[in-house]
């Protein structure tokens, strides 16, 4: 199987992340074929091997209303 490079990006340590919250340990953005996407990464221990869980989100025009 061959792969074609379609984008690049960068993730940085998230200062809002603590061991007691669910905030991602790293956040950043990637550009895939001209579309900018947000990424979030969490460290995980997978059967004794360190790995990352990754979430990719796309910007929308929808504004979420919070509780006031």
N, C-alpha and C positions, 0 to 999 in steps of 0.2 A: 504494500500500500504506500503510495506517495502522498506527500502533503504539500500544499501550496501556502506560502506565507500570505495572509490576508490582512494583517494588522499588527500594531504595536501598542505598548502601554507601559504604565509604571504604577507601582503600589508603594505606599509609605506607611510607617508605623502610625497607628491611630492613637492620639494622646487621650482620647475619651475611653479607651478600652481599659478595663480592670479585670482581675480574675473573678470578680463577683457580678459582672454584668454580661449581657449578651452582645455587646458592641463588638464589631469585627476588630481583630488585632492589626489589620492592614487595610487601607482603603486607597483607591486611586481611580484612574480612568484608562480606557483603551479606545483606540480608533480602529474600527473594522470596516474596511472599504468605504471610508468617509463618514461612517456613523459613529458618534462618540457615545460610549457606554460607560457606566460606573461599575467598579468591581469592589468586592469586599472579600477578605480572606480571614479564616480562623485556623489556628494550628490544631491538629488533632493527633492523637496517638492511635494508630491503626495496627493492632496486634504487635506492639513493640516497635513499630516503625513510624517515624514522624511523617505526617502528610498535611495537606491543606484542604480545607473545605472552601469552595469558591462560589460566590453568588455574583451574577452579572445582571444588572438592571438597565433598563432603557428609559430615558426621559420621556415623560408624557405631558400633555397640556392640561391634564386633570389636576385640580388643586384639591388636596384632601383637607377636610374640615376637622379640626381637633375639638375636644371637649373644652368648654370655657367656663 
